[in-house]
Amino acid sequence: MMKILSAAQIKELDAYTIQYEPVPSIDLMERACQAFITWFVERYDAIHRVGIVCGTGNNGGDGLGIARMLHEWNYPVKVWIVRGGVKETSDFQTNLQRLDPKIQVVEITSEVKAELFDDRTMLIDAIFGSGLSRPVEGIYEQFIDCLNSSKAIKIAVDIPSGMFADKHSEEEIFRAHHTVSFQLPKLAFMMPENNCYTGEWHLVDIGLSKKGLHEIQSSFYLTTLKAIKKIWKPRNKFDHKGKFGHALLIAGSKGKMGACILSAKAALRAGVGLLTVHVPQSGHPIVQAAAPEAMALIDSSDDHFSEQKLVDHFTAIGIGPGLGQHADTKNALAQLFTKFSKPMVIDADALNLLSAHPELQALIPAGSILTPHPKEFERLVGGWSDDFERLVKLQQFSKKINGVVVLKGAYTTIACPSGDVYFNPTGNPGMATGGSGDVLTGILTGLLAQGYSTEETALMGTYLHGLAGDLSAREMGMTSLIAGDLIDFLPMAFKKLS
């Protein structure tokens, strides 16, 4: 897993690298500038007229180093230095002295006008870095507003100026098309509220100390393919279906059997040994025809889940897709919680019943996985003022139910009772289509039944779900992607683990 550090921890890691590599701070800055340049020149050629806007701290020092290097690559470069009262750092001063005299430098100390950047086709923001401690104001606020009004391509160095790395940001913030972040992502990048500022963000390696990073504790992580490969258990020659669990999927109601079928097929593709699907009587012929690999338990009700049957012999249960919210279903869900003590996967209408009947939440088996989308989560815990408050509520709710909560969306957020939070990097907007969540429920149920722990199931299942979506989008584009495509590409996603 890749750690996500706070602004204070980033500063600590920089200092550790400088002391114990050891490396002079100006040379570490030079590495950061070179890493940015390597990223930049691979994407943009020297026809661009580049404007680099610098503060007087170390982020501004990065900007000056980038200006010097771009000039050496024959890019037309112009530099603006914003002087609003922030003290010059020694590394800023060094890089200012290193600038080629041929590079035009404009000092900004008073009010600016929007047309200041009209002759630039690209603007690079290096005003403030991740150490920003208060909202921008005065000349800085005016300057960032002018930058945002420009039609040029905008790139932020490390983090958009005006954005806090690890808390909610307000006032004026630089709106980047791309953010090139040094070594590690910022927690702010994972928040939906900041997408309009970061644009597409990228990581570049600047050689910060691995030992120092290992010693710093964090509760926030970005999931990596390497970590998922360590979780995955390859099959052995003499394995048989009995080794891979028997899952029960309780899903579907009259008119909503499609959700059940998607979940069932996904569970099967996730490698479960045996799958039984509990369906109402009207759904029996549908599930037998659409998912012949699955067995069926038939409810006494014609159109909804109304009764809890013997469940002890199942290794995992998934419940919710297409379930409906009938009064009988609520009672059957309560009975299921009391009879089945192993972790479950709880989604869709099962979550809505938990919201409508909060007393049921105390009955959720320990270690269960809940998979709400943002609206379902809001119904469970109430509203929030910003995405950082939502993150706190997610951690609190995970501890309350002693289970894992998978909040679906871009950078799907996986909160564990320990307080640890993982952000999933796979997936794309094409997956914003009906049935995508039902597929995730099936994948998670299939993995949980195979003996993966709750946390392992959530991490691997979410990663594979998004990866199947990425592979599907690569093949056919995002616009036409449907939930069934995720199931079709799930085998290819599993192959990436081997």
Helices and strands as residue ranges (DSSP letters): E 2-3, H 7-20, H 25-41, E 50-54, H 58-72, E 77-82, H 90-98, E 104-108, G 114-117, E 122-126, H 138-149, E 153-157, E 178-182, G 187-190, G 192-194, H 195-198, E 200-204, H 210-215, E 220-222, H 225-231, G 241-244, E 246-250, H 257-269, E 274-279, G 281-283, H 284-290, E 295-298, E 316-319, H 327-339, E 344-346, H 348-356, G 358-363, E 369-370, H 374-381, H 387-401, E 404-407, E 413-415, E 421-423, G 429-431, H 436-449, H 454-476, H 483-495
